[in-house]
Amino acid sequence: MTALIESSTRTPRRRRTYSPWASLVVLCAGTLMTILDGNIVTVAMPAIQNDLGFSAPGLAWVVNAYLIPFGGLLLLVGRLGDLLGRKRMFAAGLAVFTVASLLCGVADSQGMLIAARAVQGVGGAMTSAVVLGMLVALFPEPGEQARAIAVFSAVGAAGGALGTFLGGALTQALSWHWIFLINLPIGAVALFAAIRVLAPEPGAGLGKGADCPGAALVTGALMLGVYVIVGSGDRSLTVTLLLAVLTLTLFAAFTLRQARAARPLLRLRLFRSRLLSGANGVQIAMIATMYGFQFIGALYVQRVLGYGELLTGTAFLPAPVAIGVLMLGLSARTIGRFGAYRVLLAGLTLIVAGMALLGRAPADGSYVTDVLPPLLLLATGFAAAMPALTGLAMSGAREEDAGLASGLFNTTQVVGGSLGLAVLSVLAANRTDGLLARGDALVEATAAGYRLAFGVGTVIAVGALGLAAAVLRPRHG
């Protein structure tokens, strides 16, 4: 009788509540780590080459080994996040990425570093693919969602530019190993916080979309596609074309499979959304421009202006500062007042202007007159365009497809970045080699190669602006 009385008067267990803004902090921390790692390597490449004895073509695989699994797996793990639970996928990705960072940091051979970078790419894909889907679910109200996307985009964009500074500072002050070891405390704290702060999500279950043949086809196609792009400068045109045809064949087989499968991995109806498809197309061109600028711009500052590693990183520091201030202070309010479409067009226009200014970068240039003004234009344009583009893309996806749409958006980001790096770096190198063969001085020939790359980047940015204006215009009535 006493036990019955005690059980009837016992205070019921309070159901735990989860703060969406605390969850956003965790998602931003995980994203910051993966984005920092994708950019922090750039300035440290010469030190890695000297220490481990990489050849010039072999050194590219320090980047490529990360990009290929990262870009290839985003779509698959995005869908698996919908099925198994996005929190599980995010936390597992943090664990894989952190362990792989440790292996990169202690690597003492070329093979070990490249293998560890590939594992990092897997963990980065697992973490990144589901973030936007989780963010949209956390903030369903349009106003709060715009502010959350602005914060997330600011962290991502600033982290990308900040990576260049940290890479130079850590490499010069300590060694290149620390560009990877810095991920350990960030990853450990982010993983603990993810387990504690993020609300559990059971997922729909593997029985509602586990298309194994489709997964194999699309993962193979994406990995091969990224491989074709990032390695195009190291192969003959014939081999590149054959690999490109094989990539398109795999994509065609995947599309056919998805049209006929009872439970497809990728519902083709996703591409019926004008906003989702158009925003992904715009992103490919915009990110190709921005990644190309970041890579070629760092080389221009080092090889033409003669800056060292730390000074190069410092030279790019105004970009993350401007991006962070603008995205956090103005982005959400500006989008709320003028609409995502107008803000996107304004941002892309500034990106075009910044790239056009870089197209005149001379051999005897200076940082204050030839680098800083276009750098600030590009940062301002990206701060305006990226949150607007993200909101447009995710607004075109249903709730049950949010993880897949997030994976798709991140996939096109990787494809755009890889494409920009491959095309612009190859054009710059070929132009420089041609001028050197003609007898031009090294600095003048190098600067001319970079000017060509910036000019082509301007054309790509104009294409992004035109596509956005034509496809993403709001339809009323």
N, C-alpha and C positions, 0 to 999 in steps of 0.2 A: 504493500500500500504506500509506504514511504517513497519507494522508488518511482511509483506512478506519479506521486505528487511532485517529486523533484523533476521528473522528466517533463511534466506539464508546465512547470514554472521556469524551466531552463530558457535562457534567452536564445532565440534562434540565431544561427550563424549569419552574419551580415554578408551579403553578396559583394564581392570585391568590385570596385569600380576602376576603370582605366582611363587615364587622362589622354585625350588625343594630342594635346600639345607636348606632353612628355614623350609620347610615342613618336612624334615628329622629330624631336631631338635625337632619339635613338636612330631613326631612319637616316637622318642627316649625318650622324657620326659614321655609320656604316658606309654610306655613299661617299663621304669625304675621304675615307681611307682608300677606297678603290680608285677614286678619281685622282687623288694625290699620287698613287703608285703609277698610274698610267702616264703621268707627266714628269714625275720626279727623276725618271731615268734619263731624260733627254740630255741634261747638262753633264751627267756623270758618265756618259758613254766613252769619252776619251780615256778616263781613268780606268774604266772596266777593261777597255781594249788593251791598255798598257799592262795591267796587272795579270790578266788571264791569257794574253797572247792571241786575241781574236784577230782574224783577217778583217778587211773592210767589209766584204760581203757577209762573213760570219757574224759580225757585230750586229747586223740588222736583226738577227734572230733573237737577240735579247728582248727586242720589242715584238717581233712577229710571233714568238712562242707564246706570248701572253694574248695577243690580239686574236689569233686563230681559234683557240677554244672559247675565248670570251665571246667573240662575235658568233661563233657557230652554235653555241649552246643557249643563247639568250631566249630564243623562241621556245625551245623545248622546256627549259626550266621555268619559264613563265607559265606555261600551261600546267606543268606539274605542280607549281605553286597553287593554282586554282583547285587542283584535284587533291593534293596532300595537305594543304594548309600553307598560307603564305608566311606565317610566323616561323613554321618549321623550316621552310626553305631558306628564309632570310638568316636565321640563326645558324643553320648548318653551313651556309655559305661563309659567314663570318669566321666560323671555326676552321674551315678548310683554308681560307685566305690567310688567316693568322699563322697557322702552322707552315704553310708554304712560304710566307714571308721570312720566317725563321730559317728555313732551308736556303732561301736566296741569300740571306745575310751571312751565313757560314759557308757558302759555296766557295770551293777552292779550285774548281775546274770548269771548263766551258760546258761540258755535258751536264754537270750538276746544276749549274745556274740556269741553263735552258730548260731542263726538266722541271725545276722548281718554278720557273716562270709560267710554264704550261699549267701546273697545278694551281698557281695563283689565278690564272685565267678562268679555270673552272670555278673556283670559289668566288671570283668577282662576278661571274655570270649568275651564279645562284643568288648572290646578294642583290645585284642590281635589277634583275629581271622582274622582281615582284614589288619593288618599292613604290612605283607610281600607283599600282593597283591598291596597295595598302593605304596610300595617302588619300586617294579618292574615296575609299570606304570610310576612312576616319573623319573626313570633312565633307559630308554630303551637301551642306548648305553652300550656295554659290559664293557668297561673300567670304566666308571663312576658308573655303577651298582655294579661292584666288590668293588669299594671304598665305596659306600654307604652301601653295605651289611657288609663290614668290620667294619664301624662305628657303625651300628646298632647292630651287634653281640658283639662288644666290650662293648657297653652300657649294653646289656642284660647280658652278662657273668660277667662283673665287678659288675653290680648291684646285681646279685645273691650272689656273695661272700661278697660284701659290706654290704648286709643285715645282715649277722652274726655279723659284727663289730657294726653296728648301733643298733642292737637289744640289745647287751650287754651294750653299752654305755648309751642308753636311759633308759634301765631298771634299771641300777645301779645308774645313776645320778638323774633320775626323778621317773618314775614308768612305769610299762608295758603299761599303757594306752597310753603313748606317742608314742609307736611303731605304733599305728594306727593314732593318731592325726597328726603326721608328714605328712601324706598324704594330709591333707586339703590344705595347701598353694600350694603344688605341683600340686594337682588336679585342683584347681581353676585357676592357671596360665596356665596350659596345656589346659584346656577347653577353656579359652578365646583365647589363641593363635590358637587352632585348628579351631575355628570359623572364625578367622581373616585371618589365613595364608594358610590353606589348600584349594585347588581349589575345587569348588563344583562338585559333581558327581551325575547325576540324577539316575543312575542305570538302569538296563534293564526292571524293572517293575515286579511286583509279578506274572503277567500272564505268564511269561516266565520261570517258574520253581518252583512255590509254591506248592510243593507236601506235603500236610498236613499229610496224613497217613504215608508217608515215614519219615517226620520230627519227628513224634511221636515215630516211631519204632527206629530210629537211636539214638535219644536223650535218650530214655529209655534204650537202649542197652549200650550206652556209660556210662551213669550215674550208671547203675547197674554194669557194668564192673569195673569202678573205685572203686565203693563200695566194690566189691568182693576183689579187690587187696588190698586196704588200710585197710580193716577190717579183713583180713585173719588170723591174729594172735589172734583175739578175739573170733573166732568161731571154732566149731568142723570141722574136715576134711569133714565129710558127708554133713554138711550144706554148706560149701564152694563149694564142688563139685556140689551140686544141683543148687546153684546160678550161678555157672559157666556154667552149661548146659543151664539154662534159658537165660543167656546172649548170648550164641552162637545161641540159637533158635531165639532170637530177631534179631540178626545180619543176620541170614539166611533169615528170613522173610523180612527184609529190602532189602537185595540183590535181592530177588525174585521180590519184589515190584519195585525196580529201573530198573530191566530188562524189566518189562512190562508196566511201567507208560509212558503215552504220554509225560509228562513233568517232568522228574525225578528230585529229589532234588540233587542227586549225579550221575553225568554221569559216568557210569562204565568204559567208555573209558579212564578215568583219570588213571586207574590202568594199562593200556596197556603201559604206559610210564615206560621203564626200569629205567630211572634215578629217577623219582618221587617215584615209589614204592620201589626201592632199597635204596634210601636215607632215606626214612621214616623208613625202617627196621633197617638200621644202626643207626639211631638216637635213636630208642627205646633202643638198647643195650648200646650205648654210654652214654645217659642221665641216664640210670639205674645205670651205674658205677659212674658217677659224683655225682648224688644226694646221692647215698649210701655213697660215700666218705665224702661228706659235712656233712651229718647227723651223721654217725658213727665217723668220724674224730673229730667233735666237742665234742661228748660224750667221746672219748678217752682222749682228752686234759683236759676235766673237771673231769672225774671220775677216770682216771688212773694217769695223771700227776698232778691233784689237782688244776687246774687253776680256777679262778673265772670268772664271766660273762664278765666283761670288758677285762680281760686279754685273755680270749678265743677269743673274737671278734678281739682283736689286733693281736693275733697269726695268724689269717687267712687273715689279711690285705694285706700281700704280694701277695696273689693270684689276687685280682682285679687290683692291680697296674701292675703286670706283664701282665695280660690279656689285660688291656687297652693300655699299651705301645706297646705290640707286635701286637695287632690287628690294631691299628691306624697307627703304624709306618712301619710295615712290611707286614701285611697280604695281602693287595690288590696287592702290588708289587710282592710278592712271588708267589701268585696265577697266576698273569699275566706272570711271567717268567717260572714257572715250570708246571703250569696247576693245576686245582682244584683237580684232582685225585691223583697226587703225593703228594700234600700238605696234603690232607686228610689222606693218608696212613702214612705219617711221623708223623702227629699229633696223630693219633690213636696208633702208636708205642710208643710214649712218654707216653701216658695215660697208656698203658699196663705196661711200666717200672715203672711208679709212683705207680700204685696199687701193683705191685709185691714187691716194697720196703716197702710199708705199711704193707704187709703181715708178716713182721718180727717184728712189733712194740712190744717191750717187756714191762713187768710190771714195770721195773725200767728204762724206757727210758727217753730221754730228747727231748725237742722241737728242738734244733739245729741239732741234729744228726738223729732223728727218724721221725720228722714231716716236718721240713722245706724243706729238699731236695726233698722228694716225692711231697710235695705241689707245689714246683716250676716246677717240671716235669709235673704234671697234668695241671697246669695253662698254661704252654707253649704248651702242646699238645692240650688243648681245644682251645686256641687262634688260633692255626693253623687249627684245624679240623672243627670248627663250621662254619666259613664263607665259607669254601670250600664246606661243606655239604649243607648249605643253598642255595648257588648258583647252585649246581647240582640239588637239588630238584626243585627249582623254574624254572630252564631252561627246565624242562620236562613238564611244564603246558602251555596251551594256554592262551592268554590274557583274554578271556571271562571266564576262569576258575581260574583266579589268586586268587580271594578271597577264593574260595573253597579250592584250593591247599594250601593257607596260613593257613586256618583253619585246614586242615588235618595235616600239618606239626606241628602246635602247639598242635594238639590233640595227636599225637604220642609222643611229648615231655612230655606231662602230663602223658600219659600211662607209658612211660619209667621211669619217676621220681617216680611215684607211685609204680611201680613194683620193682624198686631198693630199695626204702625205706622199702616196705613190706617184701621182701624176705631177704634182708641183716639184717634188725633189728630182724626179727623172728629167723634167724639162730644164730645170736649173743646171743640173750636172751636164747634160748634153750641150747646152748653150755655152757653159764655161769651158768644157773640153774643146769645143770647136774654135773658140776664140784663143785659147792657149796654143792650139795647133797652128793658128795663123800668126802667132808671135806676140799676142797682147800680154801685158803684164798680169801677174797673178791676181792682184787685188781688183784691178779693173775688170778682168774677165769674170771673177767671182761675183762682183757686184752686178754685172750685166746679166748673169744667170739668174740672180735673185730678182732683178727687175722684171725679167720675163715671167718668173713664177708669180710674182705679185700681180702682174697684168692679167695673166690667165685666171688668177684668183678673183680679180675684179669681175671678169666675165661670168664666172660661176655665181658670184654674189648677185649680179644683175639677173641671172636666170632664176635664182631663188626668189627675188623680188617679183619678177614677172609671174612666176607660177603661183605665188601667194595671192597676188592681186586678182588673178583670173579664177582661181579655184576656191579660195577660202572666203570670198565675199559673202556676207550674210544674206540669207534669202528671207524676205518678209512676205507674210501673207500666204 
